[in-house]
């Protein structure tokens, strides 16, 4: 019987992302320069900090997109680029990162340049559209990502989709709803 692959959009653990065949001297991908993508990585650090420490939500970042302050605008636009994924929404960013869970790691389907720069910048997690071989694996990966987004380390129990002894909380990023 062939497994029914499941998918969702949530934070992923970047230490489990495998990137191959990326030339070290690349300068442009899909019309974006390496320099622009590095700016996104710095913005993502600030975005994740604002979410963790000041409980910023999607509406806060939407407001920043309209700001007269260029730094705030940049944060709002970067948030949109990485976190707005709702296919029913009119503001969806369709070029989000996509990965498949294969064995014990993520294989990149779309976004390898962004993921490589995120790893290099020291980011621990990023949002992505994830496909996994079954619902239990998908939920375990989602749970691991949510713990990382809160600044915690996921438990090593690889058999359970939950983490015993830890009180579940809402995802750190409110736009990361379950499909």
N, C-alpha and C positions, 0 to 999 in steps of 0.2 A: 504494500500500500504506500503510495507517495504521500509524504507529509504535506499538509496545507500550510503554506507560508503565511505568516501574519506580519502586519506592518503597523508602525506608529511613528509619531514625531516627538522626540524628547532629547534631553541631554545625554551625550555619550562620553564614556571614559576614553580620553585620547591616548592613554597608555596602551590601549588595546586595538589601536588603529594601525593597520599594515599598509604602508605606501611603497609601491615599487615603480620602477621605470620612470622616475622623475629626474630629468637632467638637472644637475646642480646649478647650471648657469641660465636657467629659464628667466625670461624677463616679462612675458605677457601671456595671459590666459583669458580666453573668451572676451577680449577687448579691455581687460583690466591689467594694469601694470603691477609688477611685484611691489613697487613703492606704495601704490594705493592699497593693496592687500595688507601690507604691513601696518598701514594706518588703521585699517579695520581691526587688526589684532590688538592694537593699543586701545582702540575704542571698546573692544569686547572685554578687555580687562576692567575698564571703568564701568561698563554696563553690568558685568557680573558683580562687581563690588557694590554698585548702587542697589542692585536687587537684593543682595545678601544683607547689607548694612542699613539701608534706608527703605527697604521694602518697595522699591519702584515697581510699577506695573506697566502693562502694555500701554495704558492710557497716558502714563507719565512720559513714555518715550514718543508717543504720538504727539504730545504737546511739545516736546523738544524739537521735533521735526519742523514745527512752525515758528520756533524761536528766532529772534533777530541775532542771537549770539551764534557765531559760526561753529564754535566748539560744541555747543548744545545741539545744533543742527546735525553735526557730524555723528554724534551719539545716537540721535533719533533715526537717522538714515541707516546707520550700521545695524541698529536693533531691527529695523524693518528688513534689511537684507538677510539677516540670519534667523530671525524669529517669526516673522509673519509668513505663515504657511497655510492658513485655512483656505482650502479650495473654494469654499462658498463665499469668501470675502472678496470685495472688489479691490482691495489693496494687496492681494497676495503676491509674494515674491516666488516665482516659479523655479528659480535657479538655486534652490536650497541644496544642502549637502545630503547625499544619499549613500547609505552603506548597507551591506548585507553581513549578518553574523554567520561566520563560517568556522566551525570547530571551536576555537577559543579566542577568536579575534574578529575585528571588523575588516571587511574587504571594501575598498572604496569603489562606488559606482559613479559618483559625481562629486567633485570638490577636492580632489587630491592636492591641488596647489594651496588652497585655503587651509586644509588640514595640516599639511606639512609646515606651513608658516605658523599655525597655531601651536603646534608642538614645539617649534623652534623658539617661539615667544614665551614658552613656559605655561601656556594655558593647560588646564587639567580636563576641561570639558567644553563641548560645543553642542548646539542643537543639530539634529540630523533626522532625516527620514530613515528609519531602520526597518529592515526586513529580517525576520528570524524564522527558523523552521517550525516553530510552534508557539502557542500562546504563553505557556509557562516560561519559555526562554525569553520571549519578548518582555514579559512583565518583570522578570529578574533583571534584565538589562535596563529597563525603565527605572526600576527601584535603585539600582546602582548609580545611574546618572543623576537621579534626584538627590541622593545622598552627597554626591560630589558637588552638585550645584549649591548645596547648603554649607559646603566646606568640610563635610565629614568624609570618612573613608568607608567605603562599602565593606560589609562583613565578608569573610572569606568563604562562607557557606555557599557553594555553587549549586546545591541541589534544591534549595528553597527559593521561591519567588519573593519571599519577604525576609526581613531581617529581625530575628527574635530579639526582644528586649529594647527595641528602638521604636518610639512612638511615631507612626506615620504622620506626615504633614502634607500640605498641599504642595504641588510642584513650585519651585522657586520662581519660575517664569510663568505667569498666568496664561500666556498664549500657547503653552505646550499642553494642550488638551489631548485626551485620548481619542483616537479615531473611532 
